[in-house]
């Protein structure tokens, strides 16, 4: 079914402890046992449905995890205190000393820093490649490679990963394909395309209100059990636990994700088409000019569109900063990192969310000083928003310069 991801969330039914339409929040850090043997079995991972200690899991966290697993089509999921609290345990669980990761070169700056600067402390190396070139990806694989890592839609350049193609490579070489789907929830379902593990920063579109930091790992029961294992599970031992109150809050917001993603996508498509027509260098997977437009179309759950992220390049960092400050002054959004909020958010990623990537590598991958990353909001009148944004660009001479170039 085309619209199955949201349907799977819709079909879940949770009654609260006292019959409430929302499940009760488990406001406990530890849980009692009626017998010592059950406590022992729970420590050993042999007692389904028993709660041990909230660092391991809690009813509230399991409710949220079950809903996210339903969305992504996996057996189960484990929620965490942040997106990085989901990414880092997964990679440490899958890789040991002397092993190797092949990763997309354009990924969130924090993930890049973890792979480039932190994992070598444990003698785990990473090759960063152009994920859109499958032959280059396969050529980077060595006998020590364990993981193939990418983002469905990359941060911030909006490159699109061929998940089916990457899955075929991963299977040929017995690798685990880990996909960060933060930019494209509902729009793309990586597991259906062959991904083994799907990660989200819940902070972004899934929660949608910029008031919570959280993450999730969606995967097989076997892999999630391994992450939670009290003896050698990375999530259990590193301790990136989501608070039950936050889990409950995210679960409530998740129920409107399908409506929000349709509006984010609608608004982003409208602005991208207008910006491109104005002569701005615009990158958005929904534009026919995007190199992976047809690939995205072949993978997408059509109803939810091409997502809410787009970029434009205004030529220089100074001009980008001027434009963002003016748009914020005119109440067109916020000069802020992150994404998925009801208001449009914009930032220059080269000096913010991707600043961990050295300047020479930014230049090599095409991350320019003048690039502005937009997370398009839920504006009810996107036509008015566009006219006001266009007026800001005209006031700063951005569109005038483009017109001179075209002449």
C-alpha positions as CSV (number, residue, x, y, z in Angstrom):
1,X,0.0,0.0,0.0
2,X,1.3,3.4,-0.9
3,X,0.3,5.1,2.4
4,X,1.2,2.2,4.7
5,X,3.7,4.0,7.0
6,X,1.2,6.3,8.5
7,X,-1.5,3.7,8.5
8,X,0.6,1.4,10.6
9,X,0.9,4.1,13.2
10,X,-2.8,4.8,13.0
11,X,-3.7,1.2,13.5
12,X,-1.8,0.9,16.8
13,X,-4.1,1.1,19.9
14,X,-2.9,1.9,23.3
15,X,-5.2,2.3,26.3
16,X,-3.9,4.0,29.4
17,X,-3.7,2.2,32.7
18,X,-7.1,3.6,33.8
19,X,-8.7,3.5,30.3
20,X,-7.3,6.8,29.1
21,X,-7.0,7.4,25.3
22,X,-3.3,8.1,25.9
23,X,-1.2,5.5,27.6
24,X,-0.1,6.3,31.2
25,X,3.4,7.6,31.6
26,X,5.7,5.3,33.5
27,X,7.2,7.7,36.0
28,X,9.7,5.2,37.5
29,X,13.4,4.6,37.2
30,X,13.2,1.0,38.6
31,X,10.6,-1.8,38.7
32,X,9.6,-4.4,41.2
33,X,9.6,-8.2,40.7
34,X,7.3,-10.7,42.4
35,X,10.1,-13.3,42.4
36,X,13.9,-13.2,42.4
37,X,14.0,-15.7,39.5
38,X,12.1,-13.3,37.3
39,X,14.6,-10.5,38.1
40,X,17.4,-12.9,37.1
41,X,15.7,-13.9,33.9
42,X,15.1,-10.2,33.0
43,X,18.8,-9.4,33.5
44,X,19.6,-12.3,31.2
45,X,17.1,-11.1,28.6
46,X,14.8,-14.1,29.0
47,X,11.7,-12.5,30.3
48,X,9.6,-10.7,27.7
49,X,7.3,-7.9,29.0
50,X,9.2,-7.4,32.3
51,X,10.8,-4.1,33.1
52,X,14.1,-3.9,34.9
53,X,15.4,-0.4,35.0
54,X,14.6,2.6,32.9
55,X,18.1,2.8,31.3
56,X,17.2,-0.6,29.8
57,X,13.6,0.3,28.8
58,X,10.3,1.6,30.2
59,X,6.7,1.2,29.1
60,X,6.6,4.7,27.8
61,X,9.7,4.2,25.7
62,X,8.4,0.9,24.4
63,X,5.1,2.4,23.3
64,X,7.0,5.0,21.3
65,X,9.5,2.5,19.9
66,X,6.6,0.2,18.8
67,X,5.0,3.1,16.9
68,X,8.2,4.0,15.2
69,X,8.9,0.4,14.3
70,X,5.5,0.3,12.7
71,X,6.2,3.4,10.7
72,X,9.5,2.0,9.4
73,X,8.3,-1.6,9.0
74,X,10.8,-3.1,11.3
75,X,10.3,-5.8,14.0
76,X,11.1,-3.4,16.8
77,X,12.9,-0.2,17.8
78,X,14.9,1.4,20.6
79,X,14.5,5.1,21.5
80,X,17.3,7.2,22.8
81,X,18.0,10.6,24.4
82,X,19.2,12.2,21.1
83,X,19.8,11.4,17.5
84,X,23.5,11.0,18.2
85,X,22.5,8.7,21.1
86,X,21.0,6.5,18.4
87,X,23.8,6.7,15.8
88,X,26.8,6.2,18.0
89,X,25.7,3.0,19.8
90,X,24.7,1.4,16.5
91,X,28.1,2.0,14.9
92,X,29.9,0.9,18.1
93,X,27.8,-2.3,18.3
94,X,28.5,-3.2,14.7
95,X,32.2,-2.4,14.6
96,X,35.2,-3.5,16.6
97,X,38.9,-2.7,16.6
98,X,40.6,-3.0,13.2
99,X,37.3,-2.8,11.3
100,X,36.1,-0.3,8.7
101,X,33.0,1.7,7.7
102,X,32.1,3.1,4.3
103,X,30.1,6.3,4.7
104,X,28.5,8.9,2.6
105,X,30.8,12.0,2.5
106,X,27.8,14.3,3.0
107,X,26.3,13.6,6.4
108,X,25.3,15.5,9.5
109,X,28.4,17.2,11.0
110,X,28.1,15.4,14.3
111,X,28.1,12.0,12.6
112,X,31.0,13.0,10.5
113,X,33.0,14.1,13.5
114,X,32.2,10.9,15.3
115,X,33.4,8.8,12.4
116,X,36.4,10.9,11.5
117,X,37.7,12.0,14.9
118,X,36.3,9.7,17.6
119,X,36.1,6.2,16.2
120,X,39.8,6.0,15.3
121,X,40.4,6.0,19.1
122,X,39.0,2.5,19.0
123,X,40.9,1.6,15.8
124,X,37.8,1.9,13.6
125,X,38.4,3.7,10.3
126,X,36.0,5.3,7.9
127,X,36.2,5.9,4.1
128,X,34.0,8.9,3.0
129,X,32.7,8.5,-0.5
130,X,30.2,10.0,-3.0
131,X,27.2,7.9,-2.1
132,X,25.5,8.6,-5.4
133,X,28.2,6.6,-7.3
134,X,27.7,3.0,-6.6
135,X,30.9,1.9,-8.2
136,X,32.9,4.3,-6.0
137,X,31.1,2.9,-2.9
138,X,31.9,-0.7,-3.8
139,X,35.5,0.1,-4.6
140,X,35.9,1.5,-1.1
141,X,35.0,-1.8,0.6
142,X,37.8,-3.8,2.2
143,X,38.0,-7.2,3.8
144,X,37.5,-5.3,7.2
145,X,34.5,-3.3,6.2
146,X,31.4,-4.0,8.4
147,X,29.0,-1.1,7.8
148,X,27.7,0.9,4.9
149,X,26.3,4.1,6.2
150,X,24.3,6.9,4.5
151,X,21.5,9.3,4.9
152,X,18.4,8.9,2.7
153,X,18.6,12.6,1.8
154,X,21.9,13.9,2.9
155,X,22.6,16.8,5.2
156,X,23.0,19.5,3.9
157,X,23.5,18.9,0.2
158,X,20.3,16.9,-0.3
159,X,22.0,14.1,-2.2
160,X,19.7,11.1,-2.5
161,X,21.0,7.6,-1.7
162,X,20.0,4.7,-4.0
163,X,19.0,2.4,-1.1
164,X,18.2,-0.5,-3.3
165,X,21.5,-0.3,-5.1
166,X,23.4,0.1,-1.8
167,X,21.5,-2.8,-0.3
168,X,22.6,-5.1,-3.1
169,X,26.2,-4.0,-2.5
170,X,25.9,-4.6,1.2
171,X,24.4,-8.1,0.7
172,X,27.2,-9.0,-1.7
173,X,29.8,-8.1,0.9
174,X,28.0,-9.2,4.0
175,X,27.7,-5.6,5.3
176,X,25.1,-4.0,7.5
177,X,23.4,-1.1,5.7
178,X,22.5,1.7,8.2
179,X,20.4,4.5,6.9
180,X,19.6,7.8,8.7
181,X,16.1,8.7,7.5
182,X,15.8,12.0,9.5
183,X,15.1,14.2,6.5
184,X,12.5,12.0,4.9
185,X,10.2,10.3,7.4
186,X,7.1,8.7,5.7
187,X,8.3,9.9,2.3
188,X,10.8,7.0,2.0
189,X,10.8,3.7,3.8
190,X,14.4,2.4,3.7
191,X,13.7,-1.1,5.1
192,X,11.3,-1.8,2.2
193,X,14.2,-0.9,-0.1
194,X,16.7,-3.2,1.6
195,X,18.2,-1.2,4.6
196,X,19.0,-3.3,7.7
197,X,18.9,-0.5,10.3
198,X,17.0,2.8,10.2
199,X,17.9,5.7,12.4
200,X,16.0,9.0,13.1
201,X,16.7,12.1,15.1
202,X,13.3,12.4,16.7
203,X,14.2,16.0,17.5
204,X,13.3,17.0,13.9
205,X,10.2,16.3,11.8
206,X,8.9,13.4,13.9
207,X,8.5,15.4,17.0
208,X,8.0,18.6,15.1
209,X,7.8,21.2,17.9
210,X,11.5,21.9,18.6
211,X,11.1,21.2,22.3
212,X,12.6,17.8,22.6
213,X,15.9,16.0,21.8
214,X,15.5,12.3,20.9
215,X,16.5,9.5,18.6
216,X,15.5,6.0,17.6
217,X,17.0,2.9,16.1
218,X,14.6,0.7,14.1
219,X,15.7,-2.8,13.3
220,X,15.3,-6.5,13.9
221,X,14.5,-7.9,17.3
222,X,17.9,-9.6,17.3
223,X,19.8,-6.4,16.7
224,X,17.8,-4.3,19.2
225,X,18.2,-7.0,21.8
226,X,21.9,-6.9,21.2
227,X,21.9,-3.1,21.7
228,X,20.1,-3.5,25.0
229,X,22.1,-6.4,26.3
230,X,23.2,-5.8,29.9
231,X,26.6,-7.4,29.3
232,X,27.8,-6.0,26.0
233,X,25.0,-3.8,24.5
234,X,26.1,-0.4,23.4
235,X,22.8,1.3,24.1
236,X,22.6,-0.3,27.6
237,X,26.2,0.4,28.6
238,X,26.6,3.9,27.1
239,X,23.3,4.9,28.6
240,X,21.6,7.4,26.1
241,X,18.2,6.9,27.7
242,X,15.1,8.8,26.7
243,X,13.1,10.2,29.6
244,X,9.5,8.7,29.8
245,X,7.9,12.1,29.9
246,X,9.6,13.0,26.6
247,X,8.8,9.6,25.0
248,X,5.1,10.3,25.8
249,X,5.3,13.7,24.3
250,X,6.9,12.5,21.1
251,X,4.3,9.7,20.7
252,X,1.5,12.3,20.8
253,X,3.2,14.4,18.1
254,X,4.0,11.4,16.0
255,X,0.2,11.0,15.3
256,X,0.1,14.1,13.2
257,X,3.3,13.5,11.3
258,X,1.6,12.4,8.1
259,X,-0.4,15.7,8.0
260,X,2.7,17.8,8.8
261,X,4.9,16.1,6.2
262,X,2.3,16.7,3.4
263,X,2.3,20.4,4.3
264,X,6.1,20.6,4.6
265,X,6.5,19.0,1.2
266,X,3.8,21.1,-0.4
267,X,5.3,24.3,0.8
268,X,8.9,23.3,0.0
269,X,7.9,22.3,-3.6
270,X,6.2,25.6,-4.1
271,X,9.2,27.6,-2.9
272,X,11.7,25.5,-4.8
273,X,9.9,25.9,-8.1
274,X,9.6,29.7,-7.6
275,X,13.2,30.1,-6.5
276,X,14.5,28.2,-9.5
277,X,12.3,30.2,-11.8
278,X,13.8,33.3,-10.3
279,X,17.3,32.1,-11.3
280,X,18.5,31.0,-7.9
281,X,20.7,28.0,-7.7
282,X,18.1,25.8,-5.9
283,X,18.5,22.2,-4.8
284,X,15.4,20.2,-3.9
285,X,14.6,16.5,-4.8
286,X,11.2,17.5,-6.1
287,X,12.7,19.6,-8.9
288,X,13.3,17.9,-12.3
289,X,16.7,19.5,-12.2
290,X,17.8,17.5,-9.2
291,X,20.3,14.8,-10.3
292,X,18.4,12.2,-8.3
293,X,14.8,13.4,-9.0
294,X,13.8,10.2,-10.8
295,X,15.5,8.0,-8.2
296,X,13.6,9.7,-5.4
297,X,10.3,9.3,-7.3
298,X,11.0,5.6,-7.7
299,X,11.5,5.1,-3.9
300,X,9.0,7.5,-2.4
301,X,5.6,7.0,-0.8
302,X,4.0,9.5,-3.2
303,X,1.4,11.0,-0.8
304,X,4.1,12.5,1.5
305,X,6.0,14.3,-1.2
306,X,9.7,15.2,-1.5
307,X,10.2,16.5,2.0
308,X,10.6,19.9,3.6
309,X,14.3,20.6,3.0
310,X,15.8,22.7,0.3
311,X,18.9,24.8,-0.3
312,X,19.7,27.9,-2.3
313,X,23.1,29.4,-3.0
314,X,23.3,33.3,-2.9
315,X,27.0,33.5,-3.7
316,X,28.7,34.4,-0.4
317,X,28.5,33.9,3.3
318,X,28.1,37.6,3.9
319,X,25.1,37.7,1.5
320,X,23.6,34.5,3.1
321,X,23.9,36.0,6.5
322,X,22.3,39.3,5.4
323,X,19.4,37.5,3.8
324,X,18.8,35.2,6.8
325,X,18.9,38.2,9.2
326,X,16.5,40.1,7.1
327,X,14.1,37.2,6.7
328,X,14.1,36.7,10.5
329,X,13.4,40.4,11.0
330,X,10.4,40.2,8.6
331,X,9.0,37.2,10.6
332,X,9.6,34.7,7.7
333,X,11.4,32.2,10.0
334,X,14.2,31.8,12.4
335,X,18.0,31.9,11.9
336,X,18.4,28.6,13.7
337,X,19.8,25.1,13.2
338,X,17.7,22.0,13.3
339,X,14.6,21.3,11.2
340,X,11.0,20.1,11.2
341,X,9.5,23.1,13.2
342,X,6.2,24.8,12.3
343,X,8.2,27.9,11.4
344,X,10.8,27.9,8.6
345,X,14.3,27.6,9.9
346,X,17.4,28.6,8.0
347,X,21.1,28.4,8.5
348,X,24.4,28.5,6.6
349,X,25.5,24.9,7.1
350,X,29.2,25.5,6.3
351,X,29.6,27.5,9.4
352,X,27.0,25.7,11.6
353,X,25.7,22.1,11.3
354,X,28.6,21.0,9.0
355,X,31.3,23.1,10.5
356,X,33.0,19.9,11.8
357,X,33.9,19.1,8.1
358,X,37.2,20.8,7.1
359,X,36.9,23.6,4.6
360,X,38.8,21.8,1.9
361,X,36.5,18.8,2.2
362,X,33.5,21.1,2.1
363,X,34.8,22.6,-1.1
364,X,35.4,19.2,-2.6
365,X,31.9,18.0,-1.9
366,X,30.3,21.3,-3.2
367,X,29.3,22.8,0.1
368,X,29.8,26.5,-0.7
369,X,29.9,29.6,1.6
370,X,26.7,31.0,0.1
371,X,24.6,27.9,0.7
372,X,21.5,28.4,2.8
373,X,19.7,25.3,4.1
374,X,16.0,25.8,4.6
375,X,13.6,23.7,6.7
376,X,10.3,24.9,5.3
377,X,7.6,25.4,7.8
378,X,3.8,24.8,7.8
379,X,2.8,28.2,6.5
380,X,-0.9,28.3,5.5
381,X,-0.2,31.0,2.9
382,X,3.0,29.9,1.2
383,X,2.3,32.3,-1.8
384,X,2.5,35.3,0.6
385,X,5.7,33.8,2.2
386,X,7.3,33.5,-1.2
387,X,6.5,37.1,-2.1
388,X,7.9,38.4,1.1
389,X,11.1,36.3,0.7
390,X,11.5,37.5,-2.9
391,X,11.1,41.1,-1.6
392,X,14.0,40.5,0.8
393,X,16.2,39.1,-2.0
394,X,15.4,42.1,-4.2
395,X,16.1,44.5,-1.4
396,X,19.6,43.0,-0.9
397,X,20.3,42.9,-4.7
398,X,20.5,39.1,-4.9
399,X,17.9,38.8,-7.7
400,X,19.2,41.9,-9.4
401,X,22.7,40.3,-9.7
402,X,21.2,37.2,-11.1
403,X,19.3,39.2,-13.7
404,X,22.6,40.9,-14.7
405,X,24.3,37.5,-15.1
406,X,21.5,36.3,-17.3
407,X,21.7,39.4,-19.5
